[in-house]
Amino acid sequence: MTVLILTSEEDVTADMVVAGLHSLGTPVLRLNPADLPGKAVLSADYAHGDFTGHLSVNGHVLSMGGLRSVWVRRPGEPAAHAPEPSPWLTAETRQALYGMLYSATARWMNHPRDAERARLKPWQLRVAHLSGFAVPPTVFTTSPRLAREFAEEHKDVVVKSASGPPPEEPGMALPTTLIGPEADFSAVAAGPALLQRYVPKRADIRLTCVGTQLFAARKAAEPGQVDGRYGDTGHPWQPVSVPGRIAASVREYAALASLAYAAFDFAEDEDGVWWFLECNQGGQFGFIELETGQPIAESVARWLSHVPAHLRLAGRR
């Protein structure tokens, strides 16, 4: 049975997992949905109460009956590379591709339905609370008055984007910024603002969850550092053990969110508390593996290669 990877052509992280799948002897097919229609061809047949489907990429054919798992890595927009792309063609192609894949019996990392929900920062914070994480006080608001009151209560707060920078307008990107109660909050009325109590940290923690396996890495922070994703602190990422309480909360979060893969970001304070900042359902892990040597790509490959018990039993009938 074959693993399908939905990603762009230039994806070094996916390359690492493909190498792992090859070493396991697991067939793999790679598709960028942007190449459909064109380089890729699909066909799905629903007749006589049955379903058959086929996907062809560069001459390699995958039957939906032979689909083991799907890794949604970094797929392009369906039909983006078509000779005459349009919103209508994208919608039609998405219907055909994902409708066919959903019809197959395969495991997902991660299912697009669950991934879409997992991207919502307000929902993330609620699940983090339910999972037992330490979460900094946070507010989403379009009220300048409430934003000012929040800043007055917590003194030092950070303002950041909930959705990340817009790809079409990078000049509008909002960097994570430390502000105080004296700031002008009038612009909050123009769009929802995310304000969070600032956590003075001694280190950034990136924890990668692959199924039930956890890989944590730590990078020491500079005094007063706000966002560890940007700038060179001069400190490398190093492997670190996962406290039992954190491990339990990570697994609870993954279960509640129905995620097979997740990348958690924490701020470690001076007391050693790991404060939950966010969970990226499609977060990068290549840079962590290259610096720490943690076998994350191998773990992803093994998860994708696994055949669930209910499918093994079905195959014996």
Rosetta blueprint (number, residue, H / E / L):
1 M L
2 T E
3 V E
4 L E
5 I E
6 L E
7 T E
8 S L
9 E L
10 E L
11 D L
12 V H
13 T H
14 A H
15 D H
16 M H
17 V H
18 V H
19 A H
20 G H
21 L H
22 H H
23 S H
24 L H
25 G L
26 T L
27 P L
28 V E
29 L E
30 R E
31 L E
32 N L
33 P H
34 A H
35 D H
36 L L
37 P L
38 G L
39 K L
40 A E
41 V E
42 L E
43 S E
44 A E
45 D E
46 Y E
47 A E
48 H L
49 G L
50 D E
51 F E
52 T E
53 G E
54 H E
55 L E
56 S E
57 V E
58 N L
59 G L
60 H E
61 V E
62 L E
63 S E
64 M H
65 G H
66 G H
67 L E
68 R E
69 S E
70 V E
71 W E
72 V E
73 R E
74 R E
75 P L
76 G L
77 E L
78 P L
79 A L
80 A L
81 H L
82 A L
83 P L
84 E L
85 P L
86 S L
87 P H
88 W H
89 L H
90 T H
91 A H
92 E H
93 T H
94 R H
95 Q H
96 A H
97 L H
98 Y H
99 G H
100 M H
101 L H
102 Y H
103 S H
104 A L
105 T L
106 A L
107 R E
108 W E
109 M E
110 N L
111 H L
112 P H
113 R H
114 D H
115 A H
116 E H
117 R H
118 A H
119 R L
120 L L
121 K H
122 P H
123 W H
124 Q H
125 L H
126 R H
127 V H
128 A H
129 H H
130 L H
131 S H
132 G L
133 F L
134 A E
135 V L
136 P L
137 P L
138 T E
139 V E
140 F E
141 T E
142 T L
143 S L
144 P H
145 R H
146 L H
147 A H
148 R H
149 E H
150 F H
151 A H
152 E H
153 E H
154 H H
155 K L
156 D L
157 V E
158 V E
159 V E
160 K E
161 S L
162 A L
163 S L
164 G L
165 P L
166 P L
167 P L
168 E L
169 E L
170 P H
171 G H
172 M H
173 A L
174 L L
175 P L
176 T L
177 T E
178 L E
179 I E
180 G L
181 P L
182 E L
183 A L
184 D L
185 F L
186 S H
187 A H
188 V H
189 A H
190 A H
191 G L
192 P L
193 A E
194 L E
195 L E
196 Q E
197 R E
198 Y L
199 V L
200 P L
201 K L
202 R L
203 A E
204 D E
205 I E
206 R E
207 L E
208 T E
209 C E
210 V E
211 G L
212 T L
213 Q E
214 L E
215 F E
216 A E
217 A E
218 R E
219 K E
220 A E
221 A L
222 E L
223 P L
224 G L
225 Q L
226 V L
227 D L
228 G L
229 R L
230 Y L
231 G L
232 D L
233 T L
234 G L
235 H L
236 P L
237 W L
238 Q E
239 P E
240 V E
241 S L
242 V L
243 P L
244 G H
245 R H
246 I H
247 A H
248 A H
249 S H
250 V H
251 R H
252 E H
253 Y H
254 A H
255 A H
256 L H
257 A H
258 S L
259 L L
260 A L
261 Y E
262 A E
263 A E
264 F E
265 D E
266 F E
267 A E
268 E E
269 D L
270 E L
271 D L
272 G L
273 V L
274 W E
275 W E
276 F E
277 L E
278 E E
279 C E
280 N E
281 Q L
282 G L
283 G L
284 Q L
285 F L
286 G H
287 F H
288 I H
289 E H
290 L H
291 E H
292 T H
293 G L
294 Q L
295 P L
296 I H
297 A H
298 E H
299 S H
300 V H
301 A H
302 R H
303 W H
304 L H
305 S H
306 H L
307 V L
308 P L
309 A H
310 H H
311 L H
312 R H
313 L H
314 A H
315 G H
316 R L
317 R L
